[in-house]
Amino acid sequence: MRRRPRLDDPDLPIADLLRNWPQAVAVFMRHRMLCVGCLISSFHTVIDACDEYALDESEFRRELRQAVSASDAPRR
């Protein structure tokens, strides 16, 4: 049985992250990152992208967690 990847996995390729958590696309777009739809996203991780765009990885991961958890909240 295949397990779902973890959002905080440092080896998770961005393409897999976006496939499993599409709500994370907004975080990448807000930072004007070209990772969404990039051919290299299957090979790059959040660490790589944050290095490339000079972003604080901890803060970026916090934004990802926030986006994912906000979408998991029950709707009224």
Backbone as XML, in Angstrom:
<?xml version="1.0"?>
<chain id="A" units="angstrom">
  <residue number="1" name="MET">
    <atom name="N" x="0.844" y="-1.175" z="0.000"/>
    <atom name="CA" x="0.000" y="0.000" z="0.000"/>
    <atom name="C" x="0.892" y="1.242" z="0.000"/>
  </residue>
  <residue number="2" name="ARG">
    <atom name="N" x="0.619" y="2.126" z="-0.916"/>
    <atom name="CA" x="1.428" y="3.335" z="-1.044"/>
    <atom name="C" x="0.939" y="4.406" z="-0.080"/>
  </residue>
  <residue number="3" name="ARG">
    <atom name="N" x="1.891" y="4.982" z="0.647"/>
    <atom name="CA" x="1.534" y="6.024" z="1.612"/>
    <atom name="C" x="1.541" y="7.383" z="0.932"/>
  </residue>
  <residue number="4" name="ARG">
    <atom name="N" x="0.682" y="8.252" z="1.415"/>
    <atom name="CA" x="0.663" y="9.627" z="0.917"/>
    <atom name="C" x="1.918" y="10.328" z="1.420"/>
  </residue>
  <residue number="5" name="PRO">
    <atom name="N" x="2.572" y="11.114" z="0.566"/>
    <atom name="CA" x="3.781" y="11.821" z="1.015"/>
    <atom name="C" x="3.447" y="12.848" z="2.094"/>
  </residue>
  <residue number="6" name="ARG">
    <atom name="N" x="4.466" y="13.255" z="2.802"/>
    <atom name="CA" x="4.307" y="14.274" z="3.846"/>
    <atom name="C" x="4.659" y="15.637" z="3.262"/>
  </residue>
  <residue number="7" name="LEU">
    <atom name="N" x="3.881" y="16.629" z="3.609"/>
    <atom name="CA" x="4.116" y="17.995" z="3.147"/>
    <atom name="C" x="5.481" y="18.506" z="3.582"/>
  </residue>
  <residue number="8" name="ASP">
    <atom name="N" x="5.959" y="18.067" z="4.732"/>
    <atom name="CA" x="7.234" y="18.563" z="5.266"/>
    <atom name="C" x="8.435" y="17.705" z="4.860"/>
  </residue>
  <residue number="9" name="ASP">
    <atom name="N" x="8.241" y="16.752" z="3.954"/>
    <atom name="CA" x="9.337" y="15.902" z="3.494"/>
    <atom name="C" x="10.326" y="16.747" z="2.691"/>
  </residue>
  <residue number="10" name="PRO">
    <atom name="N" x="11.579" y="16.870" z="3.137"/>
    <atom name="CA" x="12.542" y="17.720" z="2.430"/>
    <atom name="C" x="12.918" y="17.189" z="1.044"/>
  </residue>
  <residue number="11" name="ASP">
    <atom name="N" x="12.648" y="15.907" z="0.772"/>
    <atom name="CA" x="12.977" y="15.309" z="-0.524"/>
    <atom name="C" x="11.793" y="15.263" z="-1.490"/>
  </residue>
  <residue number="12" name="LEU">
    <atom name="N" x="10.656" y="15.802" z="-1.074"/>
    <atom name="CA" x="9.450" y="15.763" z="-1.902"/>
    <atom name="C" x="9.586" y="16.725" z="-3.085"/>
  </residue>
  <residue number="13" name="PRO">
    <atom name="N" x="9.509" y="16.210" z="-4.309"/>
    <atom name="CA" x="9.569" y="17.108" z="-5.470"/>
    <atom name="C" x="8.357" y="18.046" z="-5.499"/>
  </residue>
  <residue number="14" name="ILE">
    <atom name="N" x="8.573" y="19.242" z="-5.991"/>
    <atom name="CA" x="7.500" y="20.237" z="-6.041"/>
    <atom name="C" x="6.315" y="19.726" z="-6.859"/>
  </residue>
  <residue number="15" name="ALA">
    <atom name="N" x="6.563" y="19.021" z="-7.946"/>
    <atom name="CA" x="5.460" y="18.489" z="-8.760"/>
    <atom name="C" x="4.561" y="17.576" z="-7.928"/>
  </residue>
  <residue number="16" name="ASP">
    <atom name="N" x="5.142" y="16.738" z="-7.089"/>
    <atom name="CA" x="4.356" y="15.853" z="-6.223"/>
    <atom name="C" x="3.627" y="16.647" z="-5.151"/>
  </residue>
  <residue number="17" name="LEU">
    <atom name="N" x="4.290" y="17.649" z="-4.613"/>
    <atom name="CA" x="3.666" y="18.503" z="-3.603"/>
    <atom name="C" x="2.410" y="19.150" z="-4.185"/>
  </residue>
  <residue number="18" name="LEU">
    <atom name="N" x="2.527" y="19.726" z="-5.376"/>
    <atom name="CA" x="1.391" y="20.415" z="-5.992"/>
    <atom name="C" x="0.301" y="19.439" z="-6.423"/>
  </residue>
  <residue number="19" name="ARG">
    <atom name="N" x="0.672" y="18.239" z="-6.795"/>
    <atom name="CA" x="-0.312" y="17.221" z="-7.178"/>
    <atom name="C" x="-1.130" y="16.781" z="-5.960"/>
  </residue>
  <residue number="20" name="ASN">
    <atom name="N" x="-0.468" y="16.630" z="-4.824"/>
    <atom name="CA" x="-1.148" y="16.163" z="-3.609"/>
    <atom name="C" x="-1.853" y="17.276" z="-2.849"/>
  </residue>
  <residue number="21" name="TRP">
    <atom name="N" x="-1.338" y="18.491" z="-2.958"/>
    <atom name="CA" x="-1.918" y="19.635" z="-2.250"/>
    <atom name="C" x="-2.064" y="20.793" z="-3.229"/>
  </residue>
  <residue number="22" name="PRO">
    <atom name="N" x="-3.052" y="20.758" z="-4.117"/>
    <atom name="CA" x="-3.202" y="21.814" z="-5.124"/>
    <atom name="C" x="-3.418" y="23.203" z="-4.527"/>
  </residue>
  <residue number="23" name="GLN">
    <atom name="N" x="-3.876" y="23.261" z="-3.294"/>
    <atom name="CA" x="-4.067" y="24.558" z="-2.651"/>
    <atom name="C" x="-2.730" y="25.269" z="-2.412"/>
  </residue>
  <residue number="24" name="ALA">
    <atom name="N" x="-1.625" y="24.539" z="-2.508"/>
    <atom name="CA" x="-0.291" y="25.135" z="-2.350"/>
    <atom name="C" x="0.100" y="25.984" z="-3.558"/>
  </residue>
  <residue number="25" name="VAL">
    <atom name="N" x="-0.584" y="25.803" z="-4.683"/>
    <atom name="CA" x="-0.279" y="26.597" z="-5.880"/>
    <atom name="C" x="-0.345" y="28.084" z="-5.558"/>
  </residue>
  <residue number="26" name="ALA">
    <atom name="N" x="-1.330" y="28.493" z="-4.782"/>
    <atom name="CA" x="-1.498" y="29.912" z="-4.447"/>
    <atom name="C" x="-0.276" y="30.481" z="-3.736"/>
  </residue>
  <residue number="27" name="VAL">
    <atom name="N" x="0.371" y="29.682" z="-2.910"/>
    <atom name="CA" x="1.564" y="30.146" z="-2.189"/>
    <atom name="C" x="2.693" y="30.401" z="-3.178"/>
  </residue>
  <residue number="28" name="PHE">
    <atom name="N" x="2.900" y="29.475" z="-4.101"/>
    <atom name="CA" x="3.945" y="29.660" z="-5.113"/>
    <atom name="C" x="3.648" y="30.885" z="-5.978"/>
  </residue>
  <residue number="29" name="MET">
    <atom name="N" x="2.395" y="31.053" z="-6.371"/>
    <atom name="CA" x="2.022" y="32.181" z="-7.221"/>
    <atom name="C" x="2.168" y="33.514" z="-6.487"/>
  </residue>
  <residue number="30" name="ARG">
    <atom name="N" x="1.822" y="33.526" z="-5.218"/>
    <atom name="CA" x="1.934" y="34.760" z="-4.428"/>
    <atom name="C" x="3.381" y="35.251" z="-4.394"/>
  </residue>
  <residue number="31" name="HIS">
    <atom name="N" x="4.313" y="34.323" z="-4.413"/>
    <atom name="CA" x="5.740" y="34.677" z="-4.398"/>
    <atom name="C" x="6.311" y="34.821" z="-5.816"/>
  </residue>
  <residue number="32" name="ARG">
    <atom name="N" x="5.426" y="34.748" z="-6.809"/>
    <atom name="CA" x="5.819" y="34.883" z="-8.219"/>
    <atom name="C" x="6.879" y="33.862" z="-8.623"/>
  </residue>
  <residue number="33" name="MET">
    <atom name="N" x="6.706" y="32.671" z="-8.103"/>
    <atom name="CA" x="7.614" y="31.570" z="-8.418"/>
    <atom name="C" x="7.098" y="30.861" z="-9.669"/>
  </residue>
  <residue number="34" name="LEU">
    <atom name="N" x="7.993" y="30.488" z="-10.535"/>
    <atom name="CA" x="7.630" y="29.843" z="-11.790"/>
    <atom name="C" x="7.572" y="28.319" z="-11.675"/>
  </residue>
  <residue number="35" name="CYS">
    <atom name="N" x="7.541" y="27.816" z="-10.467"/>
    <atom name="CA" x="7.559" y="26.366" z="-10.222"/>
    <atom name="C" x="6.304" y="25.675" z="-10.746"/>
  </residue>
  <residue number="36" name="VAL">
    <atom name="N" x="5.182" y="26.366" z="-10.707"/>
    <atom name="CA" x="3.923" y="25.778" z="-11.155"/>
    <atom name="C" x="4.008" y="25.591" z="-12.673"/>
  </residue>
  <residue number="37" name="GLY">
    <atom name="N" x="3.983" y="24.344" z="-13.102"/>
    <atom name="CA" x="4.074" y="24.039" z="-14.521"/>
    <atom name="C" x="5.492" y="23.935" z="-15.065"/>
  </residue>
  <residue number="38" name="CYS">
    <atom name="N" x="6.482" y="24.149" z="-14.223"/>
    <atom name="CA" x="7.879" y="24.075" z="-14.658"/>
    <atom name="C" x="8.277" y="22.615" z="-14.900"/>
  </residue>
  <residue number="39" name="LEU">
    <atom name="N" x="9.021" y="22.396" z="-15.958"/>
    <atom name="CA" x="9.463" y="21.034" z="-16.282"/>
    <atom name="C" x="10.423" y="20.464" z="-15.240"/>
  </residue>
  <residue number="40" name="ILE">
    <atom name="N" x="11.087" y="21.321" z="-14.496"/>
    <atom name="CA" x="12.068" y="20.875" z="-13.500"/>
    <atom name="C" x="11.412" y="20.601" z="-12.140"/>
  </residue>
  <residue number="41" name="SER">
    <atom name="N" x="10.130" y="20.931" z="-11.997"/>
    <atom name="CA" x="9.468" y="20.755" z="-10.700"/>
    <atom name="C" x="9.417" y="19.294" z="-10.257"/>
  </residue>
  <residue number="42" name="SER">
    <atom name="N" x="9.616" y="18.374" z="-11.172"/>
    <atom name="CA" x="9.671" y="16.951" z="-10.798"/>
    <atom name="C" x="10.987" y="16.597" z="-10.121"/>
  </residue>
  <residue number="43" name="PHE">
    <atom name="N" x="11.946" y="17.493" z="-10.233"/>
    <atom name="CA" x="13.280" y="17.247" z="-9.674"/>
    <atom name="C" x="13.632" y="18.201" z="-8.538"/>
  </residue>
  <residue number="44" name="HIS">
    <atom name="N" x="13.009" y="19.386" z="-8.520"/>
    <atom name="CA" x="13.309" y="20.388" z="-7.490"/>
    <atom name="C" x="12.433" y="20.193" z="-6.262"/>
  </residue>
  <residue number="45" name="THR">
    <atom name="N" x="12.993" y="20.513" z="-5.129"/>
    <atom name="CA" x="12.271" y="20.462" z="-3.856"/>
    <atom name="C" x="11.997" y="21.888" z="-3.387"/>
  </residue>
  <residue number="46" name="VAL">
    <atom name="N" x="11.277" y="22.007" z="-2.290"/>
    <atom name="CA" x="11.042" y="23.322" z="-1.692"/>
    <atom name="C" x="12.375" y="23.968" z="-1.318"/>
  </residue>
  <residue number="47" name="ILE">
    <atom name="N" x="13.305" y="23.168" z="-0.852"/>
    <atom name="CA" x="14.631" y="23.697" z="-0.504"/>
    <atom name="C" x="15.274" y="24.335" z="-1.732"/>
  </residue>
  <residue number="48" name="ASP">
    <atom name="N" x="15.253" y="23.626" z="-2.853"/>
    <atom name="CA" x="15.829" y="24.149" z="-4.095"/>
    <atom name="C" x="15.146" y="25.448" z="-4.523"/>
  </residue>
  <residue number="49" name="ALA">
    <atom name="N" x="13.818" y="25.455" z="-4.473"/>
    <atom name="CA" x="13.066" y="26.631" z="-4.913"/>
    <atom name="C" x="13.329" y="27.832" z="-4.007"/>
  </residue>
  <residue number="50" name="CYS">
    <atom name="N" x="13.364" y="27.607" z="-2.713"/>
    <atom name="CA" x="13.631" y="28.713" z="-1.786"/>
    <atom name="C" x="15.039" y="29.261" z="-1.994"/>
  </residue>
  <residue number="51" name="ASP">
    <atom name="N" x="15.987" y="28.386" z="-2.250"/>
    <atom name="CA" x="17.347" y="28.843" z="-2.566"/>
    <atom name="C" x="17.341" y="29.676" z="-3.843"/>
  </residue>
  <residue number="52" name="GLU">
    <atom name="N" x="16.669" y="29.187" z="-4.862"/>
    <atom name="CA" x="16.626" y="29.853" z="-6.170"/>
    <atom name="C" x="15.976" y="31.235" z="-6.086"/>
  </residue>
  <residue number="53" name="TYR">
    <atom name="N" x="14.937" y="31.358" z="-5.260"/>
    <atom name="CA" x="14.191" y="32.611" z="-5.154"/>
    <atom name="C" x="14.565" y="33.431" z="-3.918"/>
  </residue>
  <residue number="54" name="ALA">
    <atom name="N" x="15.595" y="33.020" z="-3.214"/>
    <atom name="CA" x="16.082" y="33.726" z="-2.020"/>
    <atom name="C" x="14.967" y="33.949" z="-0.995"/>
  </residue>
  <residue number="55" name="LEU">
    <atom name="N" x="14.227" y="32.884" z="-0.726"/>
    <atom name="CA" x="13.156" y="32.934" z="0.266"/>
    <atom name="C" x="13.575" y="32.167" z="1.510"/>
  </residue>
  <residue number="56" name="ASP">
    <atom name="N" x="13.045" y="32.598" z="2.642"/>
    <atom name="CA" x="13.280" y="31.887" z="3.888"/>
    <atom name="C" x="12.466" y="30.588" z="3.851"/>
  </residue>
  <residue number="57" name="GLU">
    <atom name="N" x="13.153" y="29.461" z="3.885"/>
    <atom name="CA" x="12.476" y="28.170" z="3.760"/>
    <atom name="C" x="11.473" y="27.930" z="4.884"/>
  </residue>
  <residue number="58" name="SER">
    <atom name="N" x="11.831" y="28.272" z="6.107"/>
    <atom name="CA" x="10.923" y="28.045" z="7.242"/>
    <atom name="C" x="9.634" y="28.831" z="7.073"/>
  </residue>
  <residue number="59" name="GLU">
    <atom name="N" x="9.753" y="30.075" z="6.663"/>
    <atom name="CA" x="8.572" y="30.919" z="6.459"/>
    <atom name="C" x="7.730" y="30.393" z="5.292"/>
  </residue>
  <residue number="60" name="PHE">
    <atom name="N" x="8.390" y="29.989" z="4.233"/>
    <atom name="CA" x="7.671" y="29.464" z="3.074"/>
    <atom name="C" x="6.919" y="28.187" z="3.446"/>
  </residue>
  <residue number="61" name="ARG">
    <atom name="N" x="7.558" y="27.302" z="4.195"/>
    <atom name="CA" x="6.885" y="26.071" z="4.639"/>
    <atom name="C" x="5.711" y="26.383" z="5.566"/>
  </residue>
  <residue number="62" name="ARG">
    <atom name="N" x="5.862" y="27.414" z="6.380"/>
    <atom name="CA" x="4.755" y="27.827" z="7.248"/>
    <atom name="C" x="3.559" y="28.251" z="6.389"/>
  </residue>
  <residue number="63" name="GLU">
    <atom name="N" x="3.826" y="29.008" z="5.331"/>
    <atom name="CA" x="2.757" y="29.434" z="4.429"/>
    <atom name="C" x="2.101" y="28.236" z="3.742"/>
  </residue>
  <residue number="64" name="LEU">
    <atom name="N" x="2.905" y="27.261" z="3.354"/>
    <atom name="CA" x="2.345" y="26.050" z="2.740"/>
    <atom name="C" x="1.433" y="25.318" z="3.722"/>
  </residue>
  <residue number="65" name="ARG">
    <atom name="N" x="1.909" y="25.132" z="4.950"/>
    <atom name="CA" x="1.091" y="24.441" z="5.969"/>
    <atom name="C" x="-0.206" y="25.200" z="6.213"/>
  </residue>
  <residue number="66" name="GLN">
    <atom name="N" x="-0.107" y="26.517" z="6.267"/>
    <atom name="CA" x="-1.285" y="27.344" z="6.515"/>
    <atom name="C" x="-2.293" y="27.200" z="5.365"/>
  </residue>
  <residue number="67" name="ALA">
    <atom name="N" x="-1.816" y="27.215" z="4.135"/>
    <atom name="CA" x="-2.708" y="27.078" z="2.977"/>
    <atom name="C" x="-3.399" y="25.721" z="2.971"/>
  </residue>
  <residue number="68" name="VAL">
    <atom name="N" x="-2.647" y="24.687" z="3.288"/>
    <atom name="CA" x="-3.205" y="23.335" z="3.300"/>
    <atom name="C" x="-4.201" y="23.175" z="4.438"/>
  </residue>
  <residue number="69" name="SER">
    <atom name="N" x="-3.853" y="23.645" z="5.623"/>
    <atom name="CA" x="-4.758" y="23.480" z="6.767"/>
    <atom name="C" x="-6.010" y="24.334" z="6.616"/>
  </residue>
  <residue number="70" name="ALA">
    <atom name="N" x="-5.898" y="25.490" z="5.974"/>
    <atom name="CA" x="-7.072" y="26.342" z="5.766"/>
    <atom name="C" x="-8.080" y="25.656" z="4.852"/>
  </residue>
  <residue number="71" name="SER">
    <atom name="N" x="-7.593" y="24.923" z="3.878"/>
    <atom name="CA" x="-8.501" y="24.243" z="2.956"/>
    <atom name="C" x="-9.099" y="22.987" z="3.575"/>
  </residue>
  <residue number="72" name="ASP">
    <atom name="N" x="-8.464" y="22.465" z="4.618"/>
    <atom name="CA" x="-8.986" y="21.282" z="5.301"/>
    <atom name="C" x="-10.021" y="21.639" z="6.368"/>
  </residue>
  <residue number="73" name="ALA">
    <atom name="N" x="-10.174" y="22.928" z="6.630"/>
    <atom name="CA" x="-11.125" y="23.358" z="7.656"/>
    <atom name="C" x="-12.549" y="23.056" z="7.191"/>
  </residue>
  <residue number="74" name="PRO">
    <atom name="N" x="-13.423" y="22.675" z="8.123"/>
    <atom name="CA" x="-14.808" y="22.392" z="7.734"/>
    <atom name="C" x="-15.504" y="23.647" z="7.213"/>
  </residue>
  <residue number="75" name="ARG">
    <atom name="N" x="-16.312" y="23.469" z="6.192"/>
    <atom name="CA" x="-17.052" y="24.602" z="5.623"/>
    <atom name="C" x="-18.409" y="24.701" z="6.300"/>
  </residue>
  <residue number="76" name="ARG">
    <atom name="N" x="-18.869" y="25.926" z="6.459"/>
    <atom name="CA" x="-20.175" y="26.140" z="7.105"/>
    <atom name="C" x="-21.171" y="26.656" z="6.119"/>
  </residue>
</chain>
